[in-house]
Amino acid sequence: MSMDTLADATASNRGAEEQEIDAGVVGEAELAVLRTENERLRDQFRQAKRTTYRRTMVAFLVVGLLSFGGALLFPDVRTVLVTLGGTGLFAAILTWFITPETFHAASVSEQIFDATANNGAAMVEELGLQETRLYVPVGERDARLYVPAHRNYTIPDEQALNSLFVVTGDQRERGVSLHPTGGSLYAEFETVTTAANNPEQFSAQLADAIVEQFGLARSVETTVIPADNEARFEITGSTCGTVQAFDQPIVSFLATGLARHVGEPVRVEVPDADDGIVRCVWGEIA
């Protein structure tokens, strides 16, 4: 090989290396720009949510101050205006203290839960378990999601349900026992709510908590049929994906709560994944 050819080859290799370096620098620069843009969008989202809370607080504050001012000018309705003013100021203070420090989009909740749902569905398929979902009260303040292995199942006792894989002498009791995703939510619900005595009112409390306390759905309509030991929930605007997913948080919370309330296993049925309707049935379950 001549010296000229060798020099050309060296220059060519050097040019290729420089192109690779330039491409790598450009790629890193583009990645840095994307990261910066994502962070900017997140900041805008958090700021928009905080602004909404602050505007609500200011509106309550203005109503309160105007009402107190009106009480001085209109003695005939002073009592009403003072009451309204106190309510407005209290609401403003409450809004200030309950404004969350962090926010996340609904899609984030759905993406986080997807992994759990996919793992659960894969486990059911691999172990050949049934599609039946049973939420069973355990102890004084706990519950388990029991997935039986046999079609003609029998619900095992509490001691057996404390194991992940339920293996007893009775083949009909075998299956899997899991901590429901809605268990922690229901524990938090109990700390702030005094449970109603009947399933109708209690189901309405659960539905309100999903929307108002946890923000997991836009609305939840409730229908309870006491004679059939059945509660039906129509869920709209779920932030956790389809209600047909394995141990979906909203469904899990409802079933766990009802199981704790009635003191019996609750079977969950989802007739159609598209309409958001969930049926919870209890009483005389094998």
C-alpha positions in Angstrom: 0.0 0.0 0.0 1.4 3.4 -1.0 1.9 6.2 1.5 -0.9 8.2 -0.3 -3.4 5.4 0.0 -2.5 4.9 3.6 -3.0 8.6 4.3 -6.3 8.6 2.5 -7.5 5.6 4.6 -6.3 7.2 7.8 -8.1 10.5 6.9 -11.3 8.5 6.0 -11.2 6.7 9.3 -10.6 9.9 11.2 -13.6 11.5 9.3 -15.9 8.5 10.2 -14.8 8.8 13.9 -15.5 12.5 13.9 -18.9 11.9 12.3 -19.7 9.4 15.1 -18.6 11.8 17.7 -20.7 14.6 16.2 -23.7 12.3 16.0 -23.2 11.3 19.6 -22.9 15.0 20.7 -26.1 15.8 18.7 -28.0 12.9 20.2 -26.9 13.9 23.8 -27.9 17.5 23.0 -31.3 16.4 21.7 -31.9 14.2 24.8 -30.9 17.1 27.1 -33.4 19.4 25.2 -36.2 16.8 25.6 -35.5 16.4 29.3 -35.6 20.1 29.8 -38.8 20.4 27.9 -40.4 17.5 29.9 -39.4 19.2 33.2 -40.8 22.5 32.0 -44.1 20.8 31.1 -44.2 19.2 34.5 -43.6 22.5 36.2 -46.3 24.1 34.2 -48.7 21.3 35.2 -47.9 21.6 38.9 -48.2 25.4 38.7 -51.5 25.2 36.9 -52.9 23.0 39.7 -51.6 25.2 42.4 -53.1 28.2 40.7 -56.5 26.5 40.6 -56.3 25.9 44.3 -55.2 29.4 45.1 -58.0 30.9 43.0 -60.5 28.8 44.9 -59.0 30.0 48.2 -59.1 33.6 47.1 -62.7 33.2 46.0 -63.7 31.8 49.4 -61.8 34.6 51.1 -63.5 37.3 49.0 -66.9 35.9 49.8 -66.1 35.8 53.5 -64.8 39.4 53.6 -67.7 40.7 51.5 -70.2 39.0 53.8 -68.6 40.5 56.9 -68.7 43.9 55.3 -72.3 43.4 54.3 -73.1 42.5 57.9 -72.0 46.0 59.0 -74.1 47.7 56.3 -77.3 45.6 56.5 -78.2 44.9 60.2 -81.4 43.2 59.2 -79.6 40.3 57.7 -76.5 40.5 59.8 -76.8 37.0 61.3 -77.0 35.4 57.9 -74.1 37.4 56.5 -71.9 36.7 59.5 -72.6 33.0 59.1 -71.8 33.2 55.4 -68.6 35.2 56.1 -67.4 32.7 58.7 -68.1 29.8 56.3 -66.1 31.6 53.5 -63.1 32.3 55.7 -63.1 28.7 57.1 -63.3 27.3 53.5 -60.4 29.6 52.5 -58.2 28.4 55.4 -59.1 24.8 54.7 -58.3 25.1 51.0 -54.9 26.6 51.9 -53.9 23.7 54.1 -55.2 20.9 51.9 -53.5 22.1 48.8 -51.2 19.2 47.8 -47.5 19.8 47.4 -47.2 17.5 44.4 -49.5 16.5 41.5 -49.4 13.8 38.9 -51.4 13.2 35.8 -54.1 10.6 35.6 -52.1 8.8 33.0 -49.3 8.3 35.5 -51.6 6.4 37.9 -52.8 4.2 35.0 -49.2 3.4 33.8 -48.1 2.6 37.4 -51.0 0.2 37.9 -50.5 -1.5 34.5 -47.5 -3.5 35.7 -49.4 -4.8 38.7 -52.4 -5.7 36.6 -50.3 -7.4 33.9 -48.4 -9.4 36.6 -51.6 -10.5 38.2 -53.2 -11.6 34.9 -50.0 -13.5 34.0 -50.0 -15.3 37.3 -53.6 -16.4 36.9 -52.8 -17.7 33.4 -49.6 -19.5 34.4 -51.2 -21.2 37.4 -54.4 -22.0 35.6 -56.6 -20.2 38.1 -60.2 -19.3 37.7 -61.6 -15.9 36.7 -63.5 -15.7 40.0 -62.4 -12.8 42.3 -63.3 -13.0 46.0 -62.5 -10.4 48.6 -62.6 -12.1 52.0 -62.5 -10.3 55.3 -59.7 -11.5 57.5 -59.3 -10.6 61.2 -60.7 -7.4 62.5 -59.3 -4.9 60.0 -57.9 -6.8 57.0 -59.0 -8.6 53.8 -57.6 -10.8 51.2 -58.2 -11.2 47.4 -58.7 -15.0 47.0 -58.4 -16.5 43.5 -59.5 -20.1 43.5 -57.9 -22.8 41.4 -61.0 -24.9 41.0 -64.4 -24.1 39.5 -66.2 -25.7 42.4 -64.2 -23.8 45.0 -64.6 -23.6 48.8 -63.3 -20.5 50.6 -60.5 -21.5 53.0 -60.2 -20.4 56.6 -58.3 -17.3 57.7 -55.2 -19.1 58.6 -54.9 -20.6 55.1 -55.6 -17.2 53.6 -52.5 -15.8 55.3 -50.4 -17.7 52.8 -49.7 -16.5 49.3 -50.3 -20.0 47.9 -53.3 -21.7 49.5 -52.6 -25.4 49.7 -54.8 -27.4 52.0 -56.0 -31.0 52.2 -59.2 -30.0 50.4 -58.5 -29.6 46.7 -61.4 -27.1 46.4 -59.7 -24.7 48.7 -56.5 -24.3 46.7 -55.7 -21.1 45.0 -53.9 -17.8 45.6 -54.4 -15.2 48.4 -53.2 -11.7 47.9 -53.3 -8.4 49.7 -55.8 -6.3 47.7 -54.6 -3.1 46.1 -57.6 -1.3 47.7 -56.7 -2.4 51.2 -54.6 0.6 52.0 -57.1 2.9 50.5 -59.9 1.5 52.6 -57.7 1.8 55.8 -57.3 5.5 55.0 -61.0 5.8 54.3 -61.8 4.4 57.7 -59.7 7.0 59.5 -61.8 9.9 58.1 -65.3 8.4 57.7 -67.8 7.0 60.1 -69.3 4.0 58.3 -73.1 3.9 57.8 -75.0 1.0 59.2 -76.7 -0.3 56.1 -75.1 -1.3 52.7 -77.1 1.3 50.8 -75.6 4.3 52.6 -72.2 2.6 53.0 -71.9 1.9 49.3 -72.7 5.6 48.7 -69.9 6.6 51.1 -67.5 4.3 49.2 -68.5 5.9 45.9 -68.1 9.4 47.3 -64.6 8.6 48.6 -63.5 7.4 45.2 -64.4 10.7 43.7 -63.9 13.2 46.5 -61.2 11.7 48.7 -59.0 9.8 46.3 -59.8 11.4 42.9 -59.7 8.0 41.2 -62.8 8.6 39.0 -64.9 11.4 37.7 -68.2 9.9 39.1 -69.5 6.7 40.6 -73.2 5.9 40.5 -74.5 3.4 43.1 -77.4 1.0 43.1 -77.9 -1.5 46.0 -80.4 -4.4 45.9 -80.5 -5.6 49.6 -82.8 -8.6 48.7 -80.2 -9.9 46.3 -77.2 -9.0 48.5 -75.8 -7.0 45.6 -74.3 -3.5 45.1 -73.8 -2.2 41.5 -71.4 0.6 40.8 -71.2 2.5 37.5 -67.7 4.1 37.2 -67.0 7.0 34.9 -63.6 8.6 34.1 -61.4 6.0 35.9 -57.8 7.1 36.4 -56.6 3.5 36.8 -57.6 2.0 33.5 -60.4 -0.4 32.7 -62.4 -1.9 35.6 -61.8 -5.3 34.2 -58.1 -5.3 35.0 -56.9 -7.7 37.7 -57.5 -6.2 41.2 -58.1 -2.8 39.7 -57.7 -0.2 42.6 -61.3 1.3 42.4 -62.9 -2.2 42.2 -60.6 -3.5 44.9 -61.4 -0.6 47.2 -65.2 -1.1 46.7 -65.0 -4.9 47.2 -62.7 -4.7 50.2 -64.9 -2.1 51.9 -68.1 -4.1 51.3 -66.4 -7.3 52.5 -65.3 -5.5 55.7 -68.7 -4.0 56.2 -70.9 -7.0 55.7 -68.4 -9.4 57.3 -68.7 -11.9 54.4 -66.8 -12.7 51.2 -67.7 -10.5 48.3 -67.5 -11.8 44.7 -66.7 -9.2 42.0 -68.3 -9.4 38.6 -67.6 -7.1 35.6 -70.2 -7.8 32.9 -68.7 -5.6 30.3 -65.3 -3.8 30.3 -66.6 -0.9 28.2 -69.5 0.3 30.4 -67.6 0.6 33.7 -70.2 -1.3 35.6 -69.1 -3.5 38.6 -71.3 -5.9 40.5 -70.4 -6.9 44.1 -72.3 -9.8 45.5 -72.2 -11.4 48.9 -74.1 -14.0 51.0 -74.2 -17.7 50.4 -70.9 -17.7 48.5 -69.2 -21.1 48.6 
